[in-house]
Amino acid sequence: MNTLYIIIPAYNEEKNIEGLIRDWHPVVEKYGDPQTSRLVLINDGSKDNTYDIAKKCEETYPLLTVLTKENSGHAPTCMYGYNYAIEQGADYIFQTDSDGQTLPDEFAPFYEAIADHDVVMGVRHKRGDGTGRLIISRVLRLVVKMTYHVNVPDSNVPYRLMRSDALAEALKLVPQDYALAQVVLSAVFEKLKKRTCYLPISFVSREAGESMYNIGKFFGIGFHALGEFVSINKDIDAKMKNH
């Protein structure tokens, strides 16, 4: 069996974290080599009891690894997790979020598809987080197409399964401390012409807790993204040309 690492960033999710671990740990057990695969939860400087609760869960769930770090934001924490998984020798790396809005039951088609692809990404067709977020995703898709000249249906989706070698290559082109690094990574996979497959996923409402982003914050980030994306894309193109 292959070594599967599931990467989950977490910030102030004390109400969700135990249930999240309970739901996702069986996925690692079923699809990954039980000797080497891990469910990796990364505490991104939470101010509540997220880390303590997750750390306690290590006593019950043998494939769970809980890491902690200073707060840097969602995307940089994902990048931190990706690099950790690559360093640990993962064959496949999957990322989702800690808010319980994605479903472990939908992982199977992703694992089947990765056999013939480098990257399998979700597309949130039905969203439980409101019309505002849906509009933002559609605008972001347009902005990505305008700046990176690639078509990515859902570039910021928190449901992606990647081959380690493809991810390692792409990460060399991504500014990893950037708030929209996940978006850039999605675009880079297309620019590198990786074999990418897009599958529909559910995206349900939060059961507990609050999102670290509100609509105003999303629009604030998005307002600056266009110019930043143009600059980042020029840098990516230059790096690709030199290699």
C-alpha atoms as an extended CHARMM CRD file, in Angstrom:
* protein
*
       243  EXT
         1         1  MET       CA              0.0000000000        0.0000000000        0.0000000000  PROA      1               0.0000000000
         2         2  ASN       CA              1.0230000000        3.6140000000       -0.5240000000  PROA      2               0.0000000000
         3         3  THR       CA              1.9340000000        6.1000000000        2.1740000000  PROA      3               0.0000000000
         4         4  LEU       CA             -0.9530000000        8.5550000000        2.5170000000  PROA      4               0.0000000000
         5         5  TYR       CA             -0.7040000000       11.7680000000        4.4930000000  PROA      5               0.0000000000
         6         6  ILE       CA             -3.8670000000       13.7520000000        5.2080000000  PROA      6               0.0000000000
         7         7  ILE       CA             -3.0140000000       17.3560000000        6.0670000000  PROA      7               0.0000000000
         8         8  ILE       CA             -5.5270000000       19.4120000000        8.0600000000  PROA      8               0.0000000000
         9         9  PRO       CA             -4.7770000000       22.9560000000        9.2660000000  PROA      9               0.0000000000
        10        10  ALA       CA             -6.7310000000       24.0520000000       12.3330000000  PROA      10              0.0000000000
        11        11  TYR       CA             -7.3210000000       27.3940000000       14.0070000000  PROA      11              0.0000000000
        12        12  ASN       CA             -9.6900000000       27.7960000000       16.9720000000  PROA      12              0.0000000000
        13        13  GLU       CA            -11.6520000000       24.6290000000       16.1980000000  PROA      13              0.0000000000
        14        14  GLU       CA            -12.0540000000       23.2050000000       19.7090000000  PROA      14              0.0000000000
        15        15  LYS       CA            -15.7490000000       22.4820000000       19.0720000000  PROA      15              0.0000000000
        16        16  ASN       CA            -15.0580000000       20.5430000000       15.8740000000  PROA      16              0.0000000000
        17        17  ILE       CA            -11.6560000000       18.9720000000       16.2920000000  PROA      17              0.0000000000
        18        18  GLU       CA            -12.4460000000       15.7260000000       18.1090000000  PROA      18              0.0000000000
        19        19  GLY       CA            -15.2620000000       14.8360000000       15.7180000000  PROA      19              0.0000000000
        20        20  LEU       CA            -13.0680000000       15.7420000000       12.7600000000  PROA      20              0.0000000000
        21        21  ILE       CA            -10.3180000000       13.3730000000       13.9010000000  PROA      21              0.0000000000
        22        22  ARG       CA            -12.8660000000       10.6260000000       14.5420000000  PROA      22              0.0000000000
        23        23  ASP       CA            -14.2690000000       11.0410000000       11.0240000000  PROA      23              0.0000000000
        24        24  TRP       CA            -11.0090000000       11.2490000000        9.0620000000  PROA      24              0.0000000000
        25        25  HSD       CA             -8.7830000000        8.7650000000       10.9090000000  PROA      25              0.0000000000
        26        26  PRO       CA            -10.5570000000        5.7470000000        9.3180000000  PROA      26              0.0000000000
        27        27  VAL       CA             -9.7270000000        7.1500000000        5.8690000000  PROA      27              0.0000000000
        28        28  VAL       CA             -5.9990000000        6.9560000000        6.5820000000  PROA      28              0.0000000000
        29        29  GLU       CA             -6.4290000000        3.4620000000        8.0140000000  PROA      29              0.0000000000
        30        30  LYS       CA             -8.3560000000        2.2340000000        4.9720000000  PROA      30              0.0000000000
        31        31  TYR       CA             -6.4440000000        3.7940000000        2.0940000000  PROA      31              0.0000000000
        32        32  GLY       CA             -2.8860000000        4.1860000000        3.3920000000  PROA      32              0.0000000000
        33        33  ASP       CA             -0.1550000000        1.8640000000        4.5690000000  PROA      33              0.0000000000
        34        34  PRO       CA             -0.8930000000        1.5660000000        8.3080000000  PROA      34              0.0000000000
        35        35  GLN       CA              2.8180000000        1.4780000000        9.0980000000  PROA      35              0.0000000000
        36        36  THR       CA              3.7130000000        4.7590000000        7.4200000000  PROA      36              0.0000000000
        37        37  SER       CA              0.5500000000        6.7880000000        6.7130000000  PROA      37              0.0000000000
        38        38  ARG       CA             -0.5720000000        9.6250000000        8.9560000000  PROA      38              0.0000000000
        39        39  LEU       CA             -3.4450000000       11.9720000000        9.6830000000  PROA      39              0.0000000000
        40        40  VAL       CA             -1.5820000000       15.2180000000       10.3780000000  PROA      40              0.0000000000
        41        41  LEU       CA             -3.3950000000       17.9930000000       12.1960000000  PROA      41              0.0000000000
        42        42  ILE       CA             -1.5100000000       21.2940000000       12.3050000000  PROA      42              0.0000000000
        43        43  ASN       CA             -2.5130000000       23.7330000000       15.0120000000  PROA      43              0.0000000000
        44        44  ASP       CA             -1.9970000000       27.2040000000       13.5520000000  PROA      44              0.0000000000
        45        45  GLY       CA             -1.4860000000       29.0930000000       16.8060000000  PROA      45              0.0000000000
        46        46  SER       CA             -5.0350000000       28.5990000000       18.0800000000  PROA      46              0.0000000000
        47        47  LYS       CA             -6.1060000000       30.7310000000       21.0390000000  PROA      47              0.0000000000
        48        48  ASP       CA             -8.5400000000       28.1160000000       22.3650000000  PROA      48              0.0000000000
        49        49  ASN       CA             -8.0980000000       24.4580000000       23.3750000000  PROA      49              0.0000000000
        50        50  THR       CA             -7.7810000000       23.0620000000       19.8460000000  PROA      50              0.0000000000
        51        51  TYR       CA             -4.2070000000       21.8490000000       20.3490000000  PROA      51              0.0000000000
        52        52  ASP       CA             -4.7840000000       20.2810000000       23.7710000000  PROA      52              0.0000000000
        53        53  ILE       CA             -7.8730000000       18.3870000000       22.6040000000  PROA      53              0.0000000000
        54        54  ALA       CA             -6.1560000000       17.1580000000       19.4400000000  PROA      54              0.0000000000
        55        55  LYS       CA             -3.0160000000       16.1420000000       21.3250000000  PROA      55              0.0000000000
        56        56  LYS       CA             -5.1170000000       14.0980000000       23.7430000000  PROA      56              0.0000000000
        57        57  CYS       CA             -6.6280000000       12.2770000000       20.7610000000  PROA      57              0.0000000000
        58        58  GLU       CA             -3.2010000000       10.8790000000       19.8580000000  PROA      58              0.0000000000
        59        59  GLU       CA             -3.7070000000        8.4230000000       22.7200000000  PROA      59              0.0000000000
        60        60  THR       CA             -6.7530000000        6.9540000000       20.9360000000  PROA      60              0.0000000000
        61        61  TYR       CA             -5.8700000000        7.2790000000       17.2540000000  PROA      61              0.0000000000
        62        62  PRO       CA             -2.5400000000        5.5940000000       16.4050000000  PROA      62              0.0000000000
        63        63  LEU       CA             -2.0690000000        7.2200000000       12.9710000000  PROA      63              0.0000000000
        64        64  LEU       CA             -2.7230000000       10.7440000000       14.2410000000  PROA      64              0.0000000000
        65        65  THR       CA              0.1500000000       13.2370000000       14.4260000000  PROA      65              0.0000000000
        66        66  VAL       CA             -0.5460000000       16.6550000000       15.9390000000  PROA      66              0.0000000000
        67        67  LEU       CA              1.8470000000       19.5090000000       15.1860000000  PROA      67              0.0000000000
        68        68  THR       CA              1.7120000000       23.0870000000       16.4020000000  PROA      68              0.0000000000
        69        69  LYS       CA              3.2270000000       26.3320000000       15.1480000000  PROA      69              0.0000000000
        70        70  GLU       CA              2.8500000000       30.0790000000       15.4080000000  PROA      70              0.0000000000
        71        71  ASN       CA             -0.1350000000       31.5310000000       13.6000000000  PROA      71              0.0000000000
        72        72  SER       CA              0.5590000000       32.2630000000        9.9360000000  PROA      72              0.0000000000
        73        73  GLY       CA             -2.8280000000       31.7860000000        8.2820000000  PROA      73              0.0000000000
        74        74  HSD       CA             -4.5860000000       28.9710000000        6.4670000000  PROA      74              0.0000000000
        75        75  ALA       CA             -2.6450000000       28.7570000000        3.1950000000  PROA      75              0.0000000000
        76        76  PRO       CA              0.8620000000       29.0460000000        4.6950000000  PROA      76              0.0000000000
        77        77  THR       CA             -0.1370000000       26.3470000000        7.2030000000  PROA      77              0.0000000000
        78        78  CYS       CA             -1.1670000000       24.0880000000        4.3140000000  PROA      78              0.0000000000
        79        79  MET       CA              2.2240000000       24.7220000000        2.6870000000  PROA      79              0.0000000000
        80        80  TYR       CA              3.9080000000       23.8490000000        5.9930000000  PROA      80              0.0000000000
        81        81  GLY       CA              1.9690000000       20.6020000000        6.0700000000  PROA      81              0.0000000000
        82        82  TYR       CA              2.7730000000       19.7430000000        2.4620000000  PROA      82              0.0000000000
        83        83  ASN       CA              6.4940000000       20.1780000000        3.0310000000  PROA      83              0.0000000000
        84        84  TYR       CA              6.3040000000       18.0990000000        6.1980000000  PROA      84              0.0000000000
        85        85  ALA       CA              4.5250000000       15.2620000000        4.3650000000  PROA      85              0.0000000000
        86        86  ILE       CA              7.0640000000       15.3180000000        1.5330000000  PROA      86              0.0000000000
        87        87  GLU       CA              9.9390000000       15.2180000000        4.0380000000  PROA      87              0.0000000000
        88        88  GLN       CA              8.3180000000       12.2360000000        5.7640000000  PROA      88              0.0000000000
        89        89  GLY       CA              8.2000000000       10.2650000000        2.5300000000  PROA      89              0.0000000000
        90        90  ALA       CA              4.5070000000       10.4510000000        1.6430000000  PROA      90              0.0000000000
        91        91  ASP       CA              3.4430000000        9.0430000000       -1.7250000000  PROA      91              0.0000000000
        92        92  TYR       CA              0.0740000000       10.7990000000       -1.7450000000  PROA      92              0.0000000000
        93        93  ILE       CA             -0.8610000000       13.9800000000        0.0970000000  PROA      93              0.0000000000
        94        94  PHE       CA             -4.4650000000       14.9910000000        0.7300000000  PROA      94              0.0000000000
        95        95  GLN       CA             -5.6150000000       18.2860000000        2.2290000000  PROA      95              0.0000000000
        96        96  THR       CA             -8.9130000000       19.2570000000        3.7350000000  PROA      96              0.0000000000
        97        97  ASP       CA            -10.0690000000       21.7010000000        6.4220000000  PROA      97              0.0000000000
        98        98  SER       CA            -10.9480000000       21.3390000000       10.0920000000  PROA      98              0.0000000000
        99        99  ASP       CA            -14.4010000000       22.9380000000       10.0160000000  PROA      99              0.0000000000
       100       100  GLY       CA            -16.3350000000       19.7660000000        9.1380000000  PROA      100             0.0000000000
       101       101  GLN       CA            -17.6880000000       21.1600000000        5.8680000000  PROA      101             0.0000000000
       102       102  THR       CA            -16.1430000000       18.4230000000        3.7280000000  PROA      102             0.0000000000
       103       103  LEU       CA            -17.0710000000       14.7470000000        3.8640000000  PROA      103             0.0000000000
       104       104  PRO       CA            -14.7500000000       11.7570000000        4.3410000000  PROA      104             0.0000000000
       105       105  ASP       CA            -17.3030000000        9.5700000000        2.5360000000  PROA      105             0.0000000000
       106       106  GLU       CA            -16.4130000000       11.3370000000       -0.7200000000  PROA      106             0.0000000000
       107       107  PHE       CA            -12.7140000000       10.4210000000       -0.5810000000  PROA      107             0.0000000000
       108       108  ALA       CA            -12.9820000000        7.0610000000       -2.3920000000  PROA      108             0.0000000000
       109       109  PRO       CA            -13.4210000000        8.4620000000       -5.9460000000  PROA      109             0.0000000000
       110       110  PHE       CA            -10.3990000000       10.6940000000       -5.3900000000  PROA      110             0.0000000000
       111       111  TYR       CA             -8.2350000000        7.7450000000       -4.4180000000  PROA      111             0.0000000000
       112       112  GLU       CA             -9.4100000000        5.8060000000       -7.4490000000  PROA      112             0.0000000000
       113       113  ALA       CA             -8.7280000000        8.7410000000       -9.7800000000  PROA      113             0.0000000000
       114       114  ILE       CA             -5.2030000000        9.4480000000       -8.5040000000  PROA      114             0.0000000000
       115       115  ALA       CA             -4.0220000000        6.1830000000      -10.0740000000  PROA      115             0.0000000000
       116       116  ASP       CA             -4.2190000000        7.8880000000      -13.4780000000  PROA      116             0.0000000000
       117       117  HSD       CA             -3.5650000000       11.4960000000      -12.4610000000  PROA      117             0.0000000000
       118       118  ASP       CA             -1.0720000000       13.6940000000      -10.6620000000  PROA      118             0.0000000000
       119       119  VAL       CA             -3.6910000000       15.8170000000       -8.9270000000  PROA      119             0.0000000000
       120       120  VAL       CA             -7.3600000000       15.2610000000       -8.1060000000  PROA      120             0.0000000000
       121       121  MET       CA             -9.1980000000       18.3800000000       -6.9410000000  PROA      121             0.0000000000
       122       122  GLY       CA            -12.7240000000       18.8840000000       -5.6890000000  PROA      122             0.0000000000
       123       123  VAL       CA            -15.2700000000       21.2870000000       -7.0900000000  PROA      123             0.0000000000
       124       124  ARG       CA            -17.8900000000       22.6330000000       -4.6960000000  PROA      124             0.0000000000
       125       125  HSD       CA            -21.0940000000       22.5690000000       -6.7240000000  PROA      125             0.0000000000
       126       126  LYS       CA            -23.4780000000       22.8400000000       -3.7880000000  PROA      126             0.0000000000
       127       127  ARG       CA            -22.2780000000       25.0900000000       -0.9920000000  PROA      127             0.0000000000
       128       128  GLY       CA            -23.5520000000       25.4100000000        2.5350000000  PROA      128             0.0000000000
       129       129  ASP       CA            -21.5890000000       28.5580000000        3.3540000000  PROA      129             0.0000000000
       130       130  GLY       CA            -23.8120000000       31.1350000000        1.6890000000  PROA      130             0.0000000000
       131       131  THR       CA            -24.2520000000       32.9430000000       -1.6090000000  PROA      131             0.0000000000
       132       132  GLY       CA            -21.4830000000       35.4120000000       -0.8310000000  PROA      132             0.0000000000
       133       133  ARG       CA            -18.8040000000       32.7380000000       -0.7880000000  PROA      133             0.0000000000
       134       134  LEU       CA            -20.1510000000       31.2560000000       -4.0210000000  PROA      134             0.0000000000
       135       135  ILE       CA            -19.8530000000       34.6340000000       -5.7230000000  PROA      135             0.0000000000
       136       136  ILE       CA            -16.3070000000       35.0390000000       -4.4470000000  PROA      136             0.0000000000
       137       137  SER       CA            -15.3360000000       31.6110000000       -5.8480000000  PROA      137             0.0000000000
       138       138  ARG       CA            -16.7370000000       32.4760000000       -9.2520000000  PROA      138             0.0000000000
       139       139  VAL       CA            -14.9510000000       35.8190000000       -9.3350000000  PROA      139             0.0000000000
       140       140  LEU       CA            -11.7310000000       34.1290000000       -8.2190000000  PROA      140             0.0000000000
       141       141  ARG       CA            -12.0430000000       31.6270000000      -11.0620000000  PROA      141             0.0000000000
       142       142  LEU       CA            -12.2570000000       34.5240000000      -13.5250000000  PROA      142             0.0000000000
       143       143  VAL       CA             -9.3150000000       36.3390000000      -11.9490000000  PROA      143             0.0000000000
       144       144  VAL       CA             -7.1690000000       33.1820000000      -12.0780000000  PROA      144             0.0000000000
       145       145  LYS       CA             -8.0300000000       32.7050000000      -15.7410000000  PROA      145             0.0000000000
       146       146  MET       CA             -7.1500000000       36.3350000000      -16.5290000000  PROA      146             0.0000000000
       147       147  THR       CA             -3.8370000000       36.3620000000      -14.6760000000  PROA      147             0.0000000000
       148       148  TYR       CA             -2.4710000000       32.8210000000      -14.8930000000  PROA      148             0.0000000000
       149       149  HSD       CA             -4.1360000000       31.9780000000      -18.2240000000  PROA      149             0.0000000000
       150       150  VAL       CA             -5.4570000000       28.6410000000      -16.9570000000  PROA      150             0.0000000000
       151       151  ASN       CA             -8.9440000000       27.4390000000      -16.1340000000  PROA      151             0.0000000000
       152       152  VAL       CA             -9.3540000000       26.0780000000      -12.6020000000  PROA      152             0.0000000000
       153       153  PRO       CA            -12.9720000000       25.3900000000      -11.5680000000  PROA      153             0.0000000000
       154       154  ASP       CA            -12.4190000000       25.8420000000       -7.8080000000  PROA      154             0.0000000000
       155       155  SER       CA             -8.8840000000       27.0320000000       -7.1310000000  PROA      155             0.0000000000
       156       156  ASN       CA             -9.2090000000       27.4380000000       -3.3550000000  PROA      156             0.0000000000
       157       157  VAL       CA            -11.0260000000       24.1710000000       -2.6820000000  PROA      157             0.0000000000
       158       158  PRO       CA            -10.0640000000       22.4200000000        0.5940000000  PROA      158             0.0000000000
       159       159  TYR       CA            -10.2890000000       18.9230000000       -0.8820000000  PROA      159             0.0000000000
       160       160  ARG       CA             -7.3000000000       17.9140000000       -2.9920000000  PROA      160             0.0000000000
       161       161  LEU       CA             -5.2940000000       14.7150000000       -3.4010000000  PROA      161             0.0000000000
       162       162  MET       CA             -1.8080000000       15.0580000000       -4.9010000000  PROA      162             0.0000000000
       163       163  ARG       CA              1.1080000000       12.8680000000       -5.8330000000  PROA      163             0.0000000000
       164       164  SER       CA              4.0780000000       13.8700000000       -3.7310000000  PROA      164             0.0000000000
       165       165  ASP       CA              6.4670000000       14.3130000000       -6.6600000000  PROA      165             0.0000000000
       166       166  ALA       CA              4.0240000000       16.5480000000       -8.5510000000  PROA      166             0.0000000000
       167       167  LEU       CA              3.4030000000       18.6150000000       -5.4360000000  PROA      167             0.0000000000
       168       168  ALA       CA              7.1100000000       18.9970000000       -4.6920000000  PROA      168             0.0000000000
       169       169  GLU       CA              7.7250000000       20.2910000000       -8.2140000000  PROA      169             0.0000000000
       170       170  ALA       CA              4.8480000000       22.7620000000       -8.0030000000  PROA      170             0.0000000000
       171       171  LEU       CA              5.8310000000       24.0830000000       -4.5700000000  PROA      171             0.0000000000
       172       172  LYS       CA              9.1010000000       25.3930000000       -5.9930000000  PROA      172             0.0000000000
       173       173  LEU       CA              7.0410000000       27.9600000000       -7.9150000000  PROA      173             0.0000000000
       174       174  VAL       CA              4.6270000000       28.9820000000       -5.1600000000  PROA      174             0.0000000000
       175       175  PRO       CA              5.2020000000       31.8340000000       -2.6510000000  PROA      175             0.0000000000
       176       176  GLN       CA              4.4520000000       29.7520000000        0.4110000000  PROA      176             0.0000000000
       177       177  ASP       CA              3.8710000000       32.5520000000        2.9070000000  PROA      177             0.0000000000
       178       178  TYR       CA              1.1920000000       34.0940000000        0.6700000000  PROA      178             0.0000000000
       179       179  ALA       CA             -2.4280000000       34.2260000000        1.8840000000  PROA      179             0.0000000000
       180       180  LEU       CA             -3.6670000000       32.8020000000       -1.4400000000  PROA      180             0.0000000000
       181       181  ALA       CA             -0.9090000000       30.2180000000       -1.8860000000  PROA      181             0.0000000000
       182       182  GLN       CA             -3.5000000000       27.4580000000       -2.3260000000  PROA      182             0.0000000000
       183       183  VAL       CA             -4.9460000000       29.3510000000       -5.2890000000  PROA      183             0.0000000000
       184       184  VAL       CA             -1.5130000000       29.8450000000       -6.8250000000  PROA      184             0.0000000000
       185       185  LEU       CA             -0.7320000000       26.1570000000       -6.3240000000  PROA      185             0.0000000000
       186       186  SER       CA             -3.8770000000       25.1700000000       -8.2170000000  PROA      186             0.0000000000
       187       187  ALA       CA             -2.8720000000       27.4280000000      -11.1040000000  PROA      187             0.0000000000
       188       188  VAL       CA              0.6930000000       26.0980000000      -11.1110000000  PROA      188             0.0000000000
       189       189  PHE       CA             -0.5010000000       22.5120000000      -11.5230000000  PROA      189             0.0000000000
       190       190  GLU       CA             -2.2440000000       23.6020000000      -14.7360000000  PROA      190             0.0000000000
       191       191  LYS       CA              0.7060000000       25.6870000000      -15.9210000000  PROA      191             0.0000000000
       192       192  LEU       CA              2.9850000000       22.6820000000      -15.4390000000  PROA      192             0.0000000000
       193       193  LYS       CA              0.4490000000       20.6140000000      -17.3960000000  PROA      193             0.0000000000
       194       194  LYS       CA              0.0690000000       18.0730000000      -14.6230000000  PROA      194             0.0000000000
       195       195  ARG       CA             -2.5780000000       15.4250000000      -15.1600000000  PROA      195             0.0000000000
       196       196  THR       CA             -5.3610000000       17.0550000000      -13.1880000000  PROA      196             0.0000000000
       197       197  CYS       CA             -8.8500000000       15.6980000000      -12.5700000000  PROA      197             0.0000000000
       198       198  TYR       CA            -11.7690000000       17.6420000000      -11.0660000000  PROA      198             0.0000000000
       199       199  LEU       CA            -14.4940000000       15.8310000000       -9.1320000000  PROA      199             0.0000000000
       200       200  PRO       CA            -17.6520000000       17.2490000000       -7.5230000000  PROA      200             0.0000000000
       201       201  ILE       CA            -17.8200000000       17.3840000000       -3.7400000000  PROA      201             0.0000000000
       202       202  SER       CA            -20.3360000000       18.4390000000       -1.1330000000  PROA      202             0.0000000000
       203       203  PHE       CA            -19.6750000000       21.4560000000        1.0480000000  PROA      203             0.0000000000
       204       204  VAL       CA            -21.9960000000       21.4910000000        4.0370000000  PROA      204             0.0000000000
       205       205  SER       CA            -22.7090000000       24.1370000000        6.6480000000  PROA      205             0.0000000000
       206       206  ARG       CA            -20.5450000000       24.4070000000        9.7230000000  PROA      206             0.0000000000
       207       207  GLU       CA            -21.8460000000       22.4630000000       12.6860000000  PROA      207             0.0000000000
       208       208  ALA       CA            -19.9620000000       24.5400000000       15.2450000000  PROA      208             0.0000000000
       209       209  GLY       CA            -17.4840000000       27.3780000000       15.5340000000  PROA      209             0.0000000000
       210       210  GLU       CA            -16.9400000000       30.3410000000       13.2870000000  PROA      210             0.0000000000
       211       211  SER       CA            -14.9010000000       30.7740000000       10.1520000000  PROA      211             0.0000000000
       212       212  MET       CA            -11.6800000000       32.7340000000       10.5430000000  PROA      212             0.0000000000
       213       213  TYR       CA            -12.7070000000       34.6880000000        7.4330000000  PROA      213             0.0000000000
       214       214  ASN       CA            -15.7600000000       36.8320000000        6.9610000000  PROA      214             0.0000000000
       215       215  ILE       CA            -17.0290000000       38.1390000000        3.6440000000  PROA      215             0.0000000000
       216       216  GLY       CA            -15.4260000000       41.5230000000        4.1780000000  PROA      216             0.0000000000
       217       217  LYS       CA            -12.0300000000       39.9460000000        4.7460000000  PROA      217             0.0000000000
       218       218  PHE       CA            -12.3940000000       37.8160000000        1.6190000000  PROA      218             0.0000000000
       219       219  PHE       CA            -13.1950000000       40.8850000000       -0.4560000000  PROA      219             0.0000000000
       220       220  GLY       CA            -10.2540000000       42.7180000000        1.0880000000  PROA      220             0.0000000000
       221       221  ILE       CA             -7.8920000000       39.9260000000        0.0730000000  PROA      221             0.0000000000
       222       222  GLY       CA             -9.5070000000       39.6600000000       -3.3350000000  PROA      222             0.0000000000
       223       223  PHE       CA             -9.1620000000       43.3930000000       -3.9770000000  PROA      223             0.0000000000
       224       224  HSD       CA             -5.3820000000       43.1080000000       -3.8660000000  PROA      224             0.0000000000
       225       225  ALA       CA             -5.1820000000       39.7230000000       -5.5600000000  PROA      225             0.0000000000
       226       226  LEU       CA             -5.3590000000       40.8510000000       -9.1860000000  PROA      226             0.0000000000
       227       227  GLY       CA             -2.1470000000       42.8690000000       -9.1090000000  PROA      227             0.0000000000
       228       228  GLU       CA             -0.4020000000       40.3130000000       -6.9120000000  PROA      228             0.0000000000
       229       229  PHE       CA             -1.3730000000       37.4660000000       -9.2260000000  PROA      229             0.0000000000
       230       230  VAL       CA              0.0470000000       39.2980000000      -12.2490000000  PROA      230             0.0000000000
       231       231  SER       CA              3.3650000000       39.7850000000      -10.4650000000  PROA      231             0.0000000000
       232       232  ILE       CA              3.4620000000       36.2030000000       -9.1630000000  PROA      232             0.0000000000
       233       233  ASN       CA              2.6520000000       34.8160000000      -12.6170000000  PROA      233             0.0000000000
       234       234  LYS       CA              5.5480000000       36.7490000000      -14.1680000000  PROA      234             0.0000000000
       235       235  ASP       CA              7.8550000000       35.2590000000      -11.5610000000  PROA      235             0.0000000000
       236       236  ILE       CA              6.4970000000       31.7560000000      -12.2010000000  PROA      236             0.0000000000
       237       237  ASP       CA              6.9430000000       32.0970000000      -15.9600000000  PROA      237             0.0000000000
       238       238  ALA       CA             10.5270000000       33.2830000000      -15.4760000000  PROA      238             0.0000000000
       239       239  LYS       CA             11.3410000000       30.3200000000      -13.2240000000  PROA      239             0.0000000000
       240       240  MET       CA              9.7350000000       27.8650000000      -15.6390000000  PROA      240             0.0000000000
       241       241  LYS       CA             11.7300000000       29.3310000000      -18.5390000000  PROA      241             0.0000000000
       242       242  ASN       CA             14.9970000000       29.0210000000      -16.6370000000  PROA      242             0.0000000000
       243       243  HSD       CA             14.3220000000       25.3640000000      -15.8830000000  PROA      243             0.0000000000
